[in-house]
Amino acid sequence: KLGEYIARCAPWSHLAYFGIQLVSVVVAPIPSNLTAAAGAYLFGLWPSFLLTWAAVAAGSAIVFLLARALGRSFADKFVSEKLSEKYLELIRRKRDVFLALAFLFPFFPDDLLCILAGLTDISFRRFFLLVVLTRPWGLLVACMVGSATVSIPLWGMVLLGVGGLALFLLAMKYGDKLEDAVIQRLKR
């Protein structure tokens, strides 16, 4: 259905796709990986990836800045109290490590985490750097699958998921210690 809609927007189909991706982050948090795969089917790997990456980065910045400017009342309109309680304290405590890992793995509500990050003390510059460096990788994989550049069997997806979850849990447990060790090493 998405493909049919975008095709009807020709010659502005790329712009329509960008708009859908942007709106999916800002207004209606829809997993960008799903729409990225659909876009890759329509436009091919690199055009869809670049459009998706740009839209997701712009949308992430917009919701972060809106949350920063409008505060909790804005966030409460988009993020349930349950999710907010679950993730806000975690973002505050483990800030960079948690956001980087959450943006890398597709099972987290990335767009909602961007809103919650706007309620913390993380600087916009640091937040946006995390977005630009970590959010593209899941989008690239989705575009590769959507464009049939790569085909991952079910067992491969399960293996990747289990491995990713293990890495995530290890990084959450030992990430602070690793970060401190790297900083101490760099100071010498």
C-alpha positions in Angstrom: 0.0 0.0 0.0 2.8 2.4 0.8 4.5 1.6 -2.5 1.2 2.3 -4.4 0.8 5.6 -2.6 4.3 6.8 -3.2 4.1 5.7 -6.9 1.1 7.9 -7.3 3.1 10.9 -6.1 5.4 10.8 -9.2 7.4 12.8 -10.1 7.7 13.8 -6.4 7.8 10.3 -5.1 11.2 10.7 -3.5 10.0 13.8 -1.7 6.8 12.0 -0.6 8.8 9.1 0.7 11.1 11.5 2.7 8.0 13.2 4.1 6.5 9.9 5.2 9.7 8.9 6.9 9.9 12.3 8.6 6.3 12.2 9.8 6.7 8.6 11.0 9.3 9.9 13.5 7.7 13.2 14.5 3.9 12.5 14.5 3.2 8.8 14.4 6.1 6.7 15.7 6.1 3.9 13.1 9.2 1.7 13.0 11.4 3.3 10.4 12.9 -0.1 9.5 9.5 -1.2 8.0 9.1 1.8 5.8 12.8 1.7 4.9 12.4 -1.8 3.6 9.4 -0.7 1.5 11.3 2.3 0.2 14.2 0.1 -0.8 11.8 -2.1 -2.7 10.7 1.0 -4.6 13.8 3.1 -5.1 16.7 0.7 -4.5 19.2 0.4 -1.7 21.1 3.7 -1.7 18.4 6.2 -2.6 16.0 4.8 0.1 18.8 4.5 2.7 19.9 8.1 2.2 16.4 9.5 2.2 15.5 7.4 5.3 18.6 8.3 7.2 18.2 12.1 6.5 14.5 11.9 7.5 15.1 9.9 10.6 18.0 12.2 11.7 15.9 15.3 11.0 12.8 13.8 12.8 14.9 12.7 15.8 16.3 16.3 16.1 12.8 17.8 15.8 11.2 15.7 18.5 14.3 16.1 20.8 14.1 19.9 20.5 10.3 20.0 20.9 10.6 17.9 24.1 13.4 20.2 25.3 11.4 23.4 24.6 7.9 22.1 25.6 8.8 19.8 28.4 6.9 17.0 30.0 3.5 18.0 28.6 4.7 17.4 25.1 6.4 14.1 25.9 3.3 12.9 27.7 1.2 13.2 24.5 3.4 10.8 22.7 5.0 8.6 25.3 2.9 6.5 27.7 3.5 6.8 31.4 4.6 3.2 31.5 7.3 3.7 28.8 8.3 7.0 30.2 8.9 5.5 33.7 10.7 2.5 32.2 13.2 4.4 30.0 13.6 8.0 31.4 15.6 7.0 34.4 17.7 4.6 32.4 18.5 7.4 29.9 19.4 9.7 32.7 21.7 7.1 34.4 23.3 5.4 31.4 22.8 8.2 28.9 25.2 7.7 26.0 25.7 3.9 26.3 22.0 3.2 26.5 21.0 5.6 23.7 23.7 4.3 21.4 22.7 0.7 22.0 19.0 1.4 21.8 19.5 3.2 18.5 21.5 0.3 17.1 19.0 -2.4 17.9 15.6 -2.5 16.1 13.5 -3.7 19.0 13.6 -0.4 21.0 11.1 2.4 20.5 13.8 4.8 19.0 11.5 7.7 18.2 10.0 7.7 21.7 13.5 7.6 23.2 14.4 10.7 21.2 11.5 12.5 22.9 12.6 11.3 26.3 16.2 12.3 25.7 14.9 15.8 25.2 13.8 15.8 28.8 17.3 15.0 30.1 20.5 17.0 30.4 22.2 15.6 27.4 23.3 18.3 25.0 21.7 18.5 21.6 25.1 18.2 19.9 25.9 15.0 21.8 22.4 13.6 21.2 22.5 14.4 17.5 26.0 12.8 17.1 24.6 9.6 18.7 21.7 9.7 16.3 23.9 10.2 13.2 26.4 7.5 14.2 24.1 4.8 15.4 20.6 5.0 13.9 21.7 4.4 10.2 22.9 0.8 10.7 19.5 -0.7 11.3 18.1 1.4 8.5 20.8 0.2 6.2 20.1 -3.5 7.0 16.3 -2.9 6.4 17.1 -1.2 3.1 19.4 -4.1 2.1 16.6 -6.6 2.9 14.0 -4.5 1.1 16.1 -4.1 -2.0 16.9 -7.8 -2.0 20.6 -7.0 -1.8 20.8 -9.4 1.1 18.6 -12.2 2.3 18.7 -13.2 5.9 17.0 -16.6 6.7 14.9 -16.8 9.9 17.5 -18.7 11.8 20.0 -15.9 10.9 17.7 -13.3 12.2 17.2 -15.2 15.4 20.9 -15.7 15.8 21.5 -12.0 15.2 18.8 -11.1 17.7 20.1 -13.3 20.4 23.7 -12.1 19.8 22.5 -8.5 19.8 20.6 -8.9 23.0 23.6 -10.5 24.7 25.8 -7.6 23.5 23.2 -5.1 24.7 23.0 -6.7 28.2 26.8 -6.9 28.5 27.2 -3.3 27.4 24.5 -2.1 29.9 26.2 -4.0 32.7 29.9 -3.1 31.9 29.6 -0.1 29.6 30.3 2.5 32.3 33.4 0.6 33.5 34.6 0.3 29.9 34.0 4.0 29.2 35.8 5.0 32.4 38.8 2.8 31.4 39.0 4.3 28.0 38.8 7.8 29.4 41.6 7.0 31.9 43.7 5.5 29.2 43.2 8.6 27.0 44.2 10.9 29.9 47.6 9.2 30.1 
